[in-house]
Amino acid sequence: MVDNRYATALVIGSVLSLLASVYLSVAVGTRHWYQYRSMPASNDVKNGSDLHALKGAFIEEDVSEKTYSEALFRLNGTIGLWWRCILVPEETQWYRHPEPKMVTDCQAFTLPQQFETKYKLPGNSSSEEDLLRTYLWRCRFLFPLVSLGLVFLGALIGVCACLCRSITPTLFVGFLHLLAGICSLATVCCFLAGIDLLHRASESADWMNYSLGWSLYLALVSSPLQMMAAALFIWAARSHRKNYTRMTAYRVA
């Protein structure tokens, strides 16, 4: 039999865990982790041709990091864990119109691009390999998947514990949620560190305007929610165990 206090803690922890999973899932699937604001392009044929060529290269599957990064910098791009997008004119010869209609063009990062090697000079495979950026890029892709996997595993263990009418496995569920919260926080840290290193290696860093997007804040909020759920699960399991031990000792005495 579970005390009402512990049952309440388990319910609140489950709700927090669900909210954290939803927030992290939405953050992973959206593209607004980082947003760039470009200066208005001048209305001349040469600049229009350059931007059109940049847009064409951006949508290619095997595009280099330097190419798509430059497109993000110059074309009001947004980037996420799985997506990169740019804001481009709908018309091909946009420079002939004073206010062309703008549309968003998005491309998903392929699996090879998620694990590609990064270099000191972005896009230049003849330069020295940048191990730090390489592993930050890979970790920011893997950590949210690990976090969601840990929460899913914790949910399965929690369901089994309910079926067995035992609160003991809840302690392990709490530790799983704690690891999930750490992975969610590590995702944000790896992403921001990787973007910062990319800006330092880029030649366009001086004139760029950029800001954090709402998707990143969702991922950031999911981490403390998971940790609060972990604290509630661990407290309920340990307190219930101590209380049960004391009651058993009292009955024996």
C-alpha positions in Angstrom: 0.0 0.0 0.0 1.4 3.4 -1.0 1.0 6.4 1.2 -0.9 9.4 -0.3 2.2 11.6 -0.1 4.2 9.2 -2.2 1.4 8.6 -4.6 1.0 12.3 -5.2 4.8 12.7 -5.7 4.7 9.9 -8.3 1.8 11.5 -10.2 3.4 14.9 -10.2 6.7 13.3 -11.3 4.9 11.5 -14.1 3.3 14.7 -15.4 6.7 16.5 -15.3 8.3 13.7 -17.2 5.6 13.8 -19.8 5.9 17.5 -20.3 9.7 17.3 -20.5 9.4 14.6 -23.2 6.9 16.6 -25.2 9.1 19.7 -25.0 12.2 17.9 -26.0 10.5 16.1 -28.9 9.1 19.3 -30.3 12.6 21.0 -29.9 14.3 18.1 -31.7 11.9 18.2 -34.6 11.9 21.9 -35.2 14.4 24.2 -36.7 14.4 27.3 -34.5 17.5 26.6 -32.4 19.5 29.4 -33.9 18.3 32.3 -36.0 20.4 34.6 -38.3 19.4 38.1 -39.4 21.0 39.3 -42.6 21.4 42.8 -44.0 19.0 43.5 -46.9 20.5 42.5 -50.2 21.2 45.2 -52.8 19.1 45.2 -55.9 21.7 44.5 -58.5 22.0 41.6 -61.0 25.4 40.5 -59.8 24.3 40.1 -56.1 21.0 38.5 -57.2 23.0 35.9 -59.3 25.3 35.2 -56.3 22.4 34.6 -53.9 20.6 32.5 -56.5 23.7 30.3 -56.8 24.0 30.1 -53.1 20.4 29.0 -52.8 20.9 26.3 -55.5 24.0 24.9 -53.7 22.1 25.0 -50.3 19.5 22.4 -51.5 22.1 19.9 -52.7 22.4 16.7 -50.7 26.2 16.6 -50.5 26.6 20.4 -49.8 29.7 21.3 -47.8 29.5 22.9 -44.3 31.0 26.1 -45.6 28.4 26.5 -48.4 25.3 25.9 -46.3 26.7 28.0 -43.4 27.3 30.9 -45.8 23.7 30.5 -47.0 22.4 30.6 -43.4 24.5 33.7 -42.7 23.4 35.7 -45.7 19.8 34.5 -46.2 18.2 34.9 -42.8 18.7 31.2 -42.0 17.5 29.1 -39.1 19.2 25.9 -37.9 18.1 23.1 -35.7 19.4 19.6 -34.8 17.9 18.0 -37.9 17.0 21.0 -40.1 18.5 24.0 -41.8 16.4 26.7 -43.5 16.9 29.9 -45.4 14.5 32.7 -46.4 14.6 33.3 -50.2 12.5 35.2 -52.8 9.9 33.2 -54.6 10.9 34.7 -58.0 14.1 33.7 -59.7 14.9 37.3 -60.8 14.0 38.8 -57.4 16.2 41.9 -57.9 13.7 43.2 -60.5 11.0 43.6 -57.9 11.1 46.2 -55.1 9.5 43.9 -52.5 9.7 40.2 -53.7 7.6 37.6 -51.9 9.8 35.6 -49.5 9.4 31.8 -48.8 11.2 29.5 -46.5 13.3 26.7 -48.0 14.3 23.9 -45.6 16.6 20.9 -46.0 17.2 18.1 -43.5 20.6 17.1 -42.4 21.3 13.6 -43.8 22.7 10.9 -41.5 26.2 11.1 -43.0 26.1 14.9 -42.4 25.3 14.3 -38.8 28.5 12.3 -38.4 30.7 14.1 -40.8 34.2 15.3 -39.9 34.6 19.0 -39.2 37.7 20.9 -40.2 39.6 24.0 -38.8 38.6 25.7 -42.1 34.9 24.8 -42.6 34.3 22.9 -45.8 38.0 22.5 -46.6 38.9 18.8 -46.3 42.6 19.6 -46.9 42.8 21.6 -43.6 43.4 20.1 -40.2 40.6 18.1 -38.6 38.8 19.9 -35.8 38.1 17.0 -33.3 36.3 19.2 -30.8 33.7 20.5 -33.3 33.4 17.0 -34.8 32.4 15.4 -31.5 30.2 18.4 -30.4 28.3 18.1 -33.6 27.8 14.3 -33.2 26.9 14.6 -29.5 24.3 17.3 -30.1 22.6 14.8 -32.4 22.9 11.7 -30.1 22.2 13.2 -26.7 18.5 14.0 -27.2 17.8 10.6 -28.6 19.5 9.0 -25.6 17.5 11.3 -23.3 14.2 10.3 -24.9 15.2 6.7 -24.8 16.0 6.8 -21.1 12.6 8.4 -20.4 10.8 5.7 -22.5 12.7 3.0 -20.6 11.8 4.6 -17.3 8.1 4.7 -18.4 8.2 0.9 -19.2 9.8 0.1 -15.8 7.2 2.4 -14.1 4.3 0.5 -15.8 5.8 -2.8 -14.8 6.1 -1.6 -11.2 2.5 -0.6 -11.2 1.4 -4.0 -12.4 3.5 -5.7 -9.8 2.2 -3.2 -7.1 5.8 -2.3 -6.0 7.3 1.1 -5.6 10.9 -0.2 -5.3 11.7 0.1 -9.1 10.8 3.8 -8.9 14.3 4.5 -7.5 15.8 3.2 -10.7 13.2 5.2 -12.7 14.4 8.3 -10.9 18.0 7.7 -11.8 17.0 7.2 -15.4 15.3 10.6 -15.4 18.3 12.2 -13.8 20.5 10.9 -16.6 17.9 12.0 -19.2 17.9 15.6 -17.7 21.7 15.7 -17.9 21.6 14.5 -21.5 19.1 17.2 -22.4 21.3 19.9 -20.8 24.3 18.5 -22.6 22.5 18.7 -25.9 22.0 22.5 -25.5 25.6 22.9 -24.3 27.1 21.0 -27.2 24.9 22.8 -29.7 25.9 26.3 -28.5 29.5 25.4 -28.2 29.6 24.0 -31.7 27.9 27.0 -33.2 30.3 29.3 -31.3 33.3 27.5 -32.7 31.8 27.6 -36.2 31.4 31.4 -35.9 35.0 31.8 -34.8 36.2 29.7 -37.8 34.0 31.6 -40.2 35.1 34.8 -42.1 31.6 36.2 -41.8 31.4 36.4 -38.0 32.0 40.2 -37.9 28.8 41.3 -39.5 26.4 38.5 -38.5 23.4 39.1 -36.3 22.1 36.1 -34.6 19.9 35.0 -31.7 18.7 32.0 -29.8 15.4 30.4 -31.1 12.4 29.1 -29.1 13.3 25.5 -30.0 16.5 25.8 -28.0 14.6 27.2 -25.0 12.1 24.3 -25.1 15.1 21.8 -24.9 16.6 23.9 -22.1 13.3 23.8 -20.1 12.9 20.0 -20.5 16.2 19.4 -18.6 15.0 20.9 -15.2 11.6 19.3 -15.6 13.3 15.8 -16.0 15.5 16.5 -13.0 12.5 17.6 -10.8 10.7 14.4 -11.9 13.8 12.4 -11.0 13.9 14.1 -7.5 10.3 13.2 -6.9 10.7 9.6 -7.9 13.8 9.1 -5.8 12.3 10.8 -2.8 9.1 8.7 -3.0 11.0 5.5 -3.4 13.5 6.1 -0.6 10.9 7.6 1.8 8.5 4.7 1.2 11.2 2.2 1.8 12.3 3.8 5.1 8.7 4.0 6.2 8.0 0.4 5.3 11.2 -0.7 7.2 10.1 1.2 10.3 6.6 -0.3 10.2 8.1 -3.8 9.8 10.4 -3.3 12.7 7.6 -2.0 14.9 5.3 -5.0 14.1 8.2 -7.4 14.9 8.8 -5.6 18.2 
